[in-house]
Amino acid sequence: MVEINLYKSRWQAIRVMLLCSVFVVPCIWGVSNMPSNWLCWVGILFFGMGYPFGLYNLLDRRPLIVLNELGILHHETHREFINWNLIQNAYLVEVHKQQLLCLVVPPDFEPSMRKGKVAQQMGGLSRAMGFQELTLPVSATGVDAPKLTELVLLMSKAAPASRTHLLQKFNGQKASGA
């Protein structure tokens, strides 16, 4: 079975840690000069939380998104494969330079339908903001989001026999950088 694994971008994790350093280093300098400066301690604690986050994302080598002939899986958003036949539409939304892939599925198959009233209300809030309940962040992978969206749309409309060819074609484009 052909499977495409998209991993978290290591550069994004490094960038988070470097941006934290821009704030942590001056705060450390401030504490070394004036140990009673509570604002510097708060800055060290707050921005220092970016280091464990960055290290986790840097060292976590599990695939973030898995695409195969059966469906699509995003390990952090939805823990089950979303079958290609369930996807009615897919579109990209960009929020603060973060690209999100929204998957439109029938209401019966939305994740909140298996949960309580609060989860269902949160799903309604997501739709009111222009998202779907199944929204996958793709910016963390470093893959070309419009091409991934195009692939998802093609896979959802394709016959099961032709899905292998589509995955191989996308994997070849991703490998060649085209």
C-alpha positions as CSV (number, residue, x, y, z in Angstrom):
1,M,0.0,0.0,0.0
2,V,1.4,3.4,-1.0
3,E,1.6,5.8,1.9
4,I,2.8,9.3,2.2
5,N,4.0,10.5,5.6
6,L,4.4,14.2,6.2
7,Y,6.6,15.1,9.1
8,K,6.9,18.3,11.3
9,S,9.3,20.8,9.9
10,R,12.5,20.9,12.0
11,W,13.1,24.5,11.0
12,Q,9.9,25.6,12.5
13,A,10.9,24.1,15.9
14,I,14.4,25.7,15.6
15,R,12.7,29.0,14.7
16,V,10.5,28.9,17.9
17,M,13.6,28.3,20.1
18,L,15.5,31.1,18.4
19,L,12.6,33.5,18.8
20,C,12.3,32.6,22.5
21,S,16.0,33.3,22.9
22,V,15.5,36.8,21.6
23,F,13.5,37.4,24.8
24,V,15.1,35.0,27.3
25,V,18.7,36.2,26.8
26,P,18.0,39.9,27.7
27,C,15.9,38.7,30.6
28,I,18.7,36.6,31.9
29,W,21.0,39.6,31.6
30,G,18.5,41.7,33.5
31,V,18.2,39.2,36.3
32,S,22.0,38.9,36.6
33,N,22.2,42.7,37.0
34,M,19.2,43.1,39.2
35,P,18.1,39.8,40.8
36,S,15.0,41.4,42.3
37,N,13.6,42.4,38.9
38,W,10.4,40.3,38.8
39,L,9.5,41.3,35.3
40,C,12.7,39.6,34.0
41,W,11.8,36.4,35.9
42,V,8.3,36.4,34.4
43,G,9.9,36.9,30.9
44,I,12.3,34.0,31.5
45,L,9.4,31.7,32.7
46,F,7.0,32.7,29.9
47,F,9.4,32.7,26.9
48,G,11.4,29.8,28.4
49,M,8.3,27.6,27.8
50,G,9.1,27.8,24.1
51,Y,12.2,25.6,24.6
52,P,10.4,22.4,25.7
53,F,7.8,23.0,23.0
54,G,10.5,23.5,20.3
55,L,12.6,20.5,21.6
56,Y,9.5,18.3,21.5
57,N,8.7,19.3,18.0
58,L,12.3,18.9,16.9
59,L,12.7,15.4,18.4
60,D,9.3,14.0,17.6
61,R,9.7,12.0,14.4
62,R,6.3,10.5,14.1
63,P,4.5,11.4,10.9
64,L,2.1,14.3,11.5
65,I,-0.1,13.6,8.4
66,V,-0.5,10.2,6.8
67,L,-2.1,9.8,3.4
68,N,-2.8,6.4,1.9
69,E,-5.4,4.7,-0.3
70,L,-7.9,4.5,2.5
71,G,-7.9,8.1,3.7
72,I,-6.0,10.8,5.6
73,L,-4.9,10.9,9.2
74,H,-3.6,13.8,11.3
75,H,-2.2,12.4,14.5
76,E,-2.8,15.6,16.6
77,T,-6.2,16.6,15.4
78,H,-8.2,13.5,14.7
79,R,-6.9,10.1,15.8
80,E,-8.7,8.0,13.1
81,F,-8.4,7.8,9.4
82,I,-10.8,10.0,7.5
83,N,-12.0,7.9,4.6
84,W,-11.7,9.5,1.2
85,N,-15.3,8.7,0.4
86,L,-16.5,10.8,3.4
87,I,-14.7,14.0,2.2
88,Q,-17.2,16.1,0.3
89,N,-14.9,19.2,-0.1
90,A,-11.6,20.6,1.1
91,Y,-10.4,24.1,1.2
92,L,-7.5,26.1,2.7
93,V,-7.8,28.8,5.3
94,E,-4.9,31.0,6.3
95,V,-4.7,32.5,9.8
96,H,-1.7,34.5,10.8
97,K,0.4,32.8,8.0
98,Q,-0.6,29.4,9.2
99,Q,-2.4,27.3,6.6
100,L,-5.2,25.1,7.7
101,L,-6.8,22.4,5.5
102,C,-10.5,22.2,6.2
103,L,-12.3,19.0,5.4
104,V,-16.0,19.0,4.8
105,V,-17.7,15.7,5.8
106,P,-21.3,14.8,6.2
107,P,-22.8,16.0,9.6
108,D,-23.2,12.4,10.8
109,F,-19.5,11.8,10.6
110,E,-18.2,15.0,12.3
111,P,-16.2,14.2,15.4
112,S,-18.5,16.2,17.8
113,M,-21.5,13.9,17.0
114,R,-19.9,11.3,19.1
115,K,-19.3,13.7,22.0
116,G,-21.4,15.9,24.3
117,K,-23.3,19.1,23.8
118,V,-20.2,21.3,24.6
119,A,-18.2,19.7,21.8
120,Q,-21.1,20.1,19.4
121,Q,-21.4,23.8,20.3
122,M,-17.6,24.2,19.7
123,G,-18.1,22.6,16.3
124,G,-20.7,25.2,15.5
125,L,-18.3,27.9,16.6
126,S,-15.6,26.6,14.3
127,R,-18.0,26.6,11.3
128,A,-19.1,30.2,12.2
129,M,-15.5,31.3,12.0
130,G,-15.1,29.7,8.5
131,F,-13.5,26.4,9.6
132,Q,-14.8,22.9,9.8
133,E,-14.6,20.4,12.6
134,L,-11.9,18.5,10.8
135,T,-9.3,21.2,10.3
136,L,-5.8,20.0,9.8
137,P,-2.8,22.4,10.3
138,V,-0.5,21.8,7.4
139,S,2.0,24.7,7.8
140,A,4.0,22.6,10.3
141,T,4.8,20.1,7.6
142,G,6.5,22.5,5.2
143,V,4.6,20.9,2.3
144,D,3.0,23.0,-0.5
145,A,-0.5,23.4,1.0
146,P,-2.4,24.2,-2.3
147,K,-0.9,21.0,-3.9
148,L,-1.9,19.0,-0.8
149,T,-5.4,20.5,-1.0
150,E,-5.6,19.6,-4.7
151,L,-4.5,16.0,-3.9
152,V,-7.1,15.7,-1.1
153,L,-9.8,16.9,-3.6
154,L,-8.6,14.5,-6.3
155,M,-8.4,11.6,-3.9
156,S,-11.9,12.2,-2.5
157,K,-13.4,12.1,-6.1
158,A,-11.2,9.4,-7.5
159,A,-12.1,5.7,-7.9
160,P,-10.4,3.5,-5.4
161,A,-8.3,1.8,-8.1
162,S,-6.7,5.1,-9.3
163,R,-5.8,6.4,-5.8
164,T,-2.5,4.6,-5.7
165,H,-1.4,6.4,-8.9
166,L,-2.4,9.8,-7.5
167,L,-0.4,9.1,-4.3
168,Q,2.7,8.0,-6.3
169,K,2.5,11.1,-8.5
170,F,2.2,13.4,-5.5
171,N,5.0,11.6,-3.7
172,G,7.2,12.0,-6.9
173,Q,6.4,15.8,-7.0
174,K,7.2,16.2,-3.3
175,A,10.5,14.3,-3.7
176,S,11.6,16.3,-6.7
177,G,10.6,19.6,-5.2
178,A,8.3,20.5,-8.1
